[in-house]
Amino acid sequence: MEKIKKIASIKREKKSNFMEWNNNILVSSIKKINLNIVIIVILDAVFYLLSGYLVVFWLRRVQEKMAAFNMPANILALGPQGAQQLVSEVKAFYFLIIFSFIVLLLAIIFLASILKGIIWAKTTGTKINFKLISRFFGLNLIWMSFWFALILLISLFVVPPSAPAFMAATVILGFYFTNTLYTIFMEKYNLKSIISTVKLNITKIHLFLLPYSIISLLFYVLIKINNLFKFRYSDILFGLILLVYAAVLRYYISTLVSAIEKS
């Protein structure tokens, strides 16, 4: 009986220490928030607006090209030479779309490397210089290309009924690993940060579960509140709230990752 009480007491103490540890991280992260958060929110908004504009511009150009492409009503009437020419035109059009899509992705990665690089540097108190941004660009070329490729593979090879679940899992994993990666990178400045991130996020997942569960719950609550109280410009206000929420999260997650690294 005494042994059971002792075990229960140890469990309560561990639970109390764990909660206290999490509370200390939250308090420490809040103390780090300063006027830089205004710059962070503005840069975040600029990134999403510019990225959205690039995507819309690309889609419109592709639609214009598709509308201008004349597909003959009767392909058999073209003859061998005409059919060969049509195949060449279709291939050229296909490769043009692929090439333009790659350029679009590179443009977004370039934007992310500059704007997100400044954002995370401001969040973690890292000095901003050309070395940081250039290496951050190299990191994002590898990291973001991997996630873009994964999303593309899901869209191509996963059956439609299961695709949303796979996409959601990819987004969640991307969020989970990326926040850790950017925090570690701001400390180390090298591509080995990817290995450190994967190792930390897998071996210390038990320390991330509670914080990320609360983060997800708060995000869900914000969405529900936005859906309940719809009014003119509510979507713009909701977007601004999400940007502020994301900025505060970066302070918290960067503090959490640093603490877990030392644990």
C-alpha positions in Angstrom: 0.0 0.0 0.0 2.8 2.4 1.0 4.6 1.5 -2.3 1.5 2.4 -4.3 1.1 5.7 -2.5 4.8 6.5 -3.1 4.4 5.8 -6.9 1.3 8.0 -7.0 3.1 10.7 -5.2 6.0 10.6 -7.7 3.6 10.7 -10.6 1.9 13.7 -9.2 5.2 15.4 -8.6 6.3 14.7 -12.2 3.1 16.0 -13.5 3.4 19.1 -11.4 7.0 19.7 -12.5 5.9 19.2 -16.2 3.1 21.7 -15.9 5.4 24.2 -14.1 8.0 23.7 -16.8 5.4 24.5 -19.5 4.2 27.5 -17.6 7.7 28.8 -17.3 8.2 28.5 -21.1 5.0 30.3 -21.8 5.9 33.2 -19.4 9.4 33.4 -20.9 8.0 33.6 -24.4 5.6 36.3 -23.5 8.4 38.3 -22.0 10.3 38.2 -25.3 7.5 39.9 -27.2 8.3 43.4 -28.1 7.5 46.0 -30.8 9.1 43.8 -33.3 5.8 41.9 -33.4 4.3 44.7 -35.5 7.1 44.3 -38.1 6.6 40.5 -38.0 2.8 40.8 -38.6 3.3 43.3 -41.5 6.0 41.1 -43.2 3.9 38.0 -42.8 0.9 39.8 -44.4 3.2 41.0 -47.2 4.4 37.4 -47.8 1.0 35.9 -48.1 -0.4 38.8 -50.2 2.6 38.6 -52.7 2.5 34.8 -52.8 -1.3 34.9 -53.4 -0.8 37.4 -56.2 1.9 35.3 -57.8 -0.3 32.2 -57.7 -3.4 34.1 -59.1 -1.2 35.7 -61.9 0.2 32.2 -62.8 -3.3 30.7 -62.9 -4.6 33.4 -65.2 -1.7 33.2 -67.6 -2.2 29.4 -67.8 -5.9 29.8 -68.4 -5.1 32.4 -71.2 -2.6 30.0 -72.8 -5.2 27.1 -72.6 -7.9 29.3 -74.1 -5.5 30.4 -77.0 -4.5 26.8 -77.7 -6.6 25.5 -80.6 -7.3 21.8 -80.5 -8.6 20.5 -83.9 -12.1 19.0 -83.8 -10.9 16.1 -86.0 -7.4 15.0 -85.3 -7.5 12.2 -87.8 -8.1 14.7 -90.7 -4.7 16.3 -90.0 -2.7 13.5 -91.5 0.6 12.1 -90.2 2.6 15.4 -90.5 -0.2 17.5 -89.0 -0.6 15.0 -86.1 3.1 15.1 -85.5 3.1 18.9 -85.4 0.1 18.8 -83.0 1.9 16.4 -80.7 5.0 18.7 -80.7 2.8 21.7 -79.8 1.0 19.8 -77.0 4.4 18.8 -75.6 5.7 22.4 -75.8 2.6 23.6 -74.0 2.9 20.9 -71.3 6.6 21.7 -70.6 5.8 25.4 -70.6 3.3 24.8 -67.8 5.8 22.7 -65.8 8.6 25.2 -66.3 6.3 28.2 -65.3 5.1 26.2 -62.2 8.8 25.6 -61.1 9.5 29.3 -61.6 6.4 30.1 -59.5 7.7 27.8 -56.7 11.1 29.3 -56.8 9.6 32.8 -56.6 7.6 31.8 -53.5 10.7 30.1 -51.9 12.7 33.3 -52.6 10.0 35.5 -51.0 9.9 33.1 -48.0 13.6 33.1 -47.6 13.7 36.9 -47.4 10.5 37.7 -45.5 10.3 34.6 -43.3 14.0 34.8 -42.7 13.6 38.4 -41.3 10.5 37.3 -39.3 12.2 34.4 -37.6 15.4 36.4 -37.0 13.3 39.1 -35.3 11.5 36.5 -33.3 14.6 34.7 -32.0 16.7 37.8 -31.7 19.2 36.7 -34.4 21.3 39.2 -36.3 20.0 39.8 -39.9 22.7 39.7 -42.5 23.4 38.4 -46.1 24.9 35.1 -44.7 21.7 34.3 -42.8 19.3 35.1 -45.7 21.4 33.3 -48.3 21.7 30.1 -46.2 18.1 30.3 -45.3 17.3 30.4 -49.0 19.4 27.2 -49.5 17.6 25.6 -46.6 14.2 26.5 -48.0 15.1 25.2 -51.5 15.6 21.7 -50.0 12.9 21.9 -47.3 10.0 23.5 -49.2 10.7 21.6 -52.3 10.3 18.4 -50.4 6.9 19.4 -49.0 5.8 20.7 -52.4 6.8 17.4 -54.0 5.0 15.4 -51.3 1.8 17.4 -51.9 2.2 16.9 -55.7 2.6 13.1 -55.2 -0.5 12.9 -53.0 -2.5 14.8 -55.6 -1.3 12.5 -58.4 -1.3 9.0 -56.8 -3.7 9.1 -53.8 -7.3 8.2 -54.6 -9.6 11.3 -54.3 -11.6 10.1 -51.2 -8.4 9.7 -49.2 -6.6 12.8 -50.6 -8.0 15.3 -48.1 -6.8 13.2 -45.1 -3.3 12.8 -46.6 -3.2 16.6 -47.4 -4.2 17.5 -43.8 -1.6 15.1 -42.3 1.0 16.7 -44.6 0.1 20.2 -43.5 0.2 19.2 -39.8 3.5 17.5 -40.2 4.9 20.4 -42.2 3.9 22.9 -39.5 5.3 20.6 -36.7 8.7 20.1 -38.3 9.1 23.6 -39.9 8.7 25.6 -36.7 11.3 23.5 -35.0 13.6 23.7 -38.1 13.5 27.5 -38.3 14.2 27.9 -34.6 17.2 25.5 -34.8 18.5 27.1 -38.0 18.6 30.5 -36.5 21.0 29.1 -33.9 23.2 27.0 -36.2 23.1 28.6 -39.7 23.6 25.2 -41.5 21.8 22.5 -43.3 22.5 20.0 -40.6 19.6 21.7 -38.8 17.3 19.4 -40.8 18.8 16.3 -39.2 18.7 17.9 -35.8 15.0 18.9 -36.3 13.9 15.4 -37.4 15.7 13.8 -34.5 14.4 16.3 -31.9 10.8 16.2 -33.1 10.7 12.4 -33.0 12.6 11.6 -29.8 11.1 14.4 -27.8 7.5 14.2 -29.3 6.1 13.7 -25.8 7.2 17.2 -24.8 5.5 18.7 -27.9 2.2 16.9 -27.5 0.6 19.1 -24.9 1.7 22.5 -26.3 0.7 21.6 -29.9 -2.7 20.2 -28.7 -3.4 23.5 -27.0 -2.3 25.5 -30.1 -4.5 23.4 -32.3 -7.5 23.8 -29.9 -7.1 27.6 -29.8 -6.9 27.7 -33.6 -10.1 25.6 -33.8 -11.8 28.0 -31.4 -10.8 31.0 -33.5 -12.3 29.4 -36.6 -15.5 28.6 -34.8 -15.8 32.2 -33.5 -15.2 33.6 -36.9 -17.9 31.3 -38.4 -20.4 32.3 -35.7 -19.9 36.1 -36.0 -19.9 36.9 -39.7 -20.1 40.5 -40.6 -18.7 42.9 -43.2 -14.9 42.7 -43.3 -14.9 39.9 -40.7 -12.7 37.8 -43.0 -10.1 40.6 -43.1 -10.3 40.9 -39.3 -9.9 37.2 -38.9 -6.9 37.2 -41.2 -5.3 39.9 -39.0 -6.1 37.9 -35.9 -4.4 34.8 -37.4 -1.3 36.8 -38.3 -1.0 38.1 -34.7 -1.7 34.6 -33.4 1.0 33.2 -35.7 3.5 35.9 -34.5 2.8 35.1 -30.8 3.2 31.4 -31.6 6.6 31.9 -33.1 7.8 33.5 -29.9 6.3 30.6 -27.9 7.5 27.7 -30.2 11.0 29.1 -30.5 11.3 29.3 -26.7 9.8 25.8 -26.4 12.2 24.3 -28.9 15.2 25.9 -27.2 14.1 24.6 -23.8 13.5 21.0 -25.2 17.0 21.1 -26.8 18.5 21.7 -23.4 16.4 19.2 -21.6 
